[in-house]
Amino acid sequence: MLDPQARALLDLISARGVAPTHTLTPAEARSSYRERRSVTQPDPPPVAQLRELVAPGPDGAIALRLYRGNGAPTSAAPMLVYYHGGGWTMGDLDTHDTLCRSLANDAACVVVAVDYRMGPEQRFPAAVYDCLAATRWLQAQAGELGLDATRLAIGGDSAGGNLAAVVELLLRDAADAAGAGANAAAAPSQPVLQLLIYPATDMRAVAPSHSVNGDGYLLTRDTIAYFRDHYMGDAPLADWRASPLLHDDLSRLPPALVLTAGYDPLRDEGRQYADALSAAGTPTQYVCFERQIHGFILMGRVLDEAQTAIGLCALALRRAFA
């Protein structure tokens, strides 16, 4: 059974005649995504500190937003680097502002959100290397920012969950290379947790849930194709930097928490990634919110289970940081 609150939200969207994302231009889709916040998201809670930062990127500056949660230490604070969702095409620091504030407060940590480049203006793998560059910069600048580089988690929702999984693989591979060389002692410490919220893990979109949940639950197969085309262009879908499920080695990775939603087209590939991590020896917890739809964690104004999911993520962060 679909959660009654989710059903009511879908009925409201239908009654208002909200245009499906795949029928909009990227600019229109971005505007619509921002405007929905007032309907579905709670008011942003206050945090102890908010700072706008800029990190150097592979093709220019990357905007960051730092949230120091209530109860987080003013120095050597644990941090979550967060990559927003939105199909690699929409979303920004503002669309995920309330979520980042809530995670920072509930986990008593610092959250740093990354405003990476998106398609179709900047296609794959631009977003990947922006997220990687921002994460490495935060590791290097941790002391000056009052952060603890040894207590770093990375995470994201949907497209951001995809980017978090890929960035972690790149960090591991770089650490492996450093460990084999003369600079092993100077290599940055590895993250302590991967927080993957209904992540996209296989760009081929072949898992059964893409058919079962492909229509009627907000994120549709047509919208997924729209996002994929804007992000990937002509790039191969089997490239593991786009489809981390297809990487041939998922071992030696930090623990992961993978959340999915039962009425989400991405449900099965999220479960498949969790299972593949476990099979490779990576400690992994998997939780499916069986009655929910894609994107639900942002919708705490109208979906009670969004707050439950945020609390679960915060608990995992607290444990990992401890």
N, C-alpha and C positions, 0 to 999 in steps of 0.2 A: 504493500500500500504506500502510495506517495504521501509524504507528510502533509497533513491538511493545511498547514501554513504555506508550504510550497505550492500546493494546489491553488490556494487563494491568490498567491502572487502571480502564477501563470495565468489564471483567469482574468486578473486585473490587467495584465499586459495585453492579453487578447482583446479585452473589452475596450481598451484605449487605442487599439489599432497601432501599437508600437511597431515600427518597421523592423524586420529582421536585419541583423547586422550585415549579412552578406549582400543585401540590396543597397547598401550605403557606400559612399566613397570613404576612403580612410579618414579624411577630415571630418566627415559627418559621423562616422562610427566613433571617433575619439570624443567628439562633442557629446554624443548621446550617452556614452559610457560615463563621462563626468557628471552629466545632468542626473543620471539615475541615482547618484549617491544620496541626494536629499530624500528620496523615497525609501531606500532600502537600508542605508547605513545609519548607525547610531551617531549621536553627536560626538565629535572628537574629544576624548578625555584629556585633561591637562597632564603634562609630563613635567619632570623636574628641569629638563633642559632641552631646547631645540636649537640646532645649528644647521645652517646651510653651508655645505662644503663643496669643493671642486677638486676632483682627482684628475691627473693627466691620463689621457687615454691614447689608444693607438692611432686615432684620427681626430684629436682635439679633446677639449675638456669634457669631463663627465660630471654632471651635477649629482650631488649626494645630499641626503637629509639625515641628520643624526638626532635620535631621540634618546635621551637618558631618562629611563623610567623612574617613577617614584620608588624609593628604596634602593636604587642602584648606587654603588659607590661612586665617589667623585674622581677616583683614580683607580687604575687597574681593574676596570669594570669588564665583566664578560660581555661579548657582543654577538649579535646575530646580524649578518649581512643578508639583506632581503632583496630579492628580485621580483618585481611585480608581474602579475599576469596580464592578459589582454591579447593573446594570440600573436605575440611579437609584432603587433600592428597598432594597438591602442593601449591605454593605461599610462600612468605617470606617477610622480611623487604624490600628487593630490588624491588620485583615485584610491590609493592604498594607505592614506594618511591615518585614518582611524584604526585600521588593523595594526599598523606598525606601532602606534601609540599604545594600543591595548596589550600587545605582546611585550613591549618594553616595561609597562607597569606590572603586568601579571607575572612576568619572569624576573622582575627586578634587575634588568639588564639594560644595555644600550642596543638599540636597533639602528642600523644604518641602511637606508633605502637607496637603491641605485637607479638612476634615470638613464638607462642604456639606449643606444640607437635602435630604431625599429624599421621594419619594411612598410611599404615598398621602397621608401627612399634609400634605406641602407639595409640591404638584404643579408641573409646568412653568409658568413658567420660573424657579422659585425657585433651583434648582441652578445655573442659568446665571449668575444675578446674584450669588449667593454666591461662585462661583469668580472672577468678574470683580472683585468687591469685594476679595477676599483678594489677588488678584494686584496690583491697584493699590495696596493698602496696603503690600505688600512692596516695591514699587517706591519708594514714598514713604519707607519706614522702612529702606531698604537700608543706609545709612551706619551707623545705630545698631545694626543687627544684624550688621555685619561682612560685608555683601554688596555686590556690584557690580551695580547696576541696569542697566548697559549690557551685561552678559553674563547675560541671563535667557533661559531656555528654558521652554516650557510643554509638558506632556504628560499622558498618561493611557492607561489600558487600557479597552477596551470602552465602557461608558457614559462613563468618564473620557476616553477618546479623542474621543468625541463632544463633550464639554464643552470639551476643549482646542481643537478645531477651531473651535467656535462662539466661544469667548472670543477667539481670535486674530482672527477676523473683526470682532468688536466693538472690539478694540483698534486694528485698522487703520482702521476707519471713524472712530473717535474721533480718531486721529492725522491722518487726512485732513481732518477738520473743523477741527482745531486749526491745521493747516498753512495753511488758507485764511483764518485769522483773525489777530488781532493777537498771540496768545499762542503762536505757532508755536515759538519758541525754548524755551518752558517745557514743551512737551509731553513726556511720558515717552518714553524710547527704546523701540523696538519689540523684541520677542523675536528671538533669533538662531536659534531652532530650534523646530519643532513635532515632538514625539515622539508619534506616533499608533499605538498598539498595538491591533491588530484593532478599529479604531474602528467604531461605529455611525454611519453617515452619511446614511441615508435611512429615516425612520421608517415609510415605506409598506411596507417589507420585500418588495419586488418583484423583487429580483435573483435570478437562477437558483439561486444557492447556497442560498437559503432553502428551495427545494424539494429540491435534491440532498442537502443536509446537514441537513435539517430534523428528522430523527429518528435517534437512536442514537449521538450524539456529544456527550453531556452537555448542551450548550445546544441546545434544541429549539425548533421553531416555536411550540409551546404556551407554553414559558417566555418566549419573546420577546414573545408577545401579553400574557402576564401582566405583564411589566415595563412594556410600553408602556401598558397600561391604567392601571397604578398611577401612572405618571409623567405621561402626557399627559391623562388624563381625556377631556374633550370638546374639547380644544384641537386645532386643525387640524394634521394630520400634515405638511403641506407647508410649514409655517412654517420658514424656514431656520434659526431658532434651535434647532430640533429636528432638522432635516434639512439640515445644511450643504452636502451635495451639490447641493441645489436653489438655493443662492445664485447670483445671476446674475453675480457678479464674484468670481473666485478669484485675481485678479492682485494684485501688490504685497504679497504675503505672504512671511514668512520661509521659508527652506528647511524642507523636511519630510522626515522618515523615517517611512514607513508600513510596518508589519509586519502580516501576516495569517497565517492558518493554513489549510491545504488542506481540512480536514474541519470547517470552521467555517461556519455559516449566514451569517455576516457577511463571508465572504471576498470576494465579488464587489463589494459596495458599498465595501469598503476599497480594492480595486483601482480601482474607478470613481472614487473620490475622488482617489487618486494620479494617475490619468490626467487628470482634470479640472484638478488643480493644475498638472501639466506643460503641458497645453494652454494654460493661462492665463499661462504664463511663470514660474510659481513653481518654483524648483529643488527637485526631489523625487526621493528614492530610495525604491524599493519592493522589499520582500523578502517572499516567501511561504514559510513553513515548511510545505512541501507535505504532510508526513505528520503534522501536529499538529492538535490540537483547540483549541477556544476555551478561553481561560483558562490556556494551558500555561505562560506565563511565570512564573506564581506557583508552579509545581509542581516546583521544582528538587530536591526530595527523591526524586522518582520518575521525573522526565523529564529526561534529560541535556540535551536541546536547550533547556530553559529557561535554563540557564547560558550556552549559546551566544547566545541571544537577548539576554540581559542584557549580555553582552560587546559585542555589536553596538551596542546602545543607548548603552553607555558610550563606545564609540569615536566614535559620531556626536556625542555631547555634548562630548567632549574637542576634537574638530575644530571644532565650532561656537564653543566658548568661546575657542579659540585665535585 
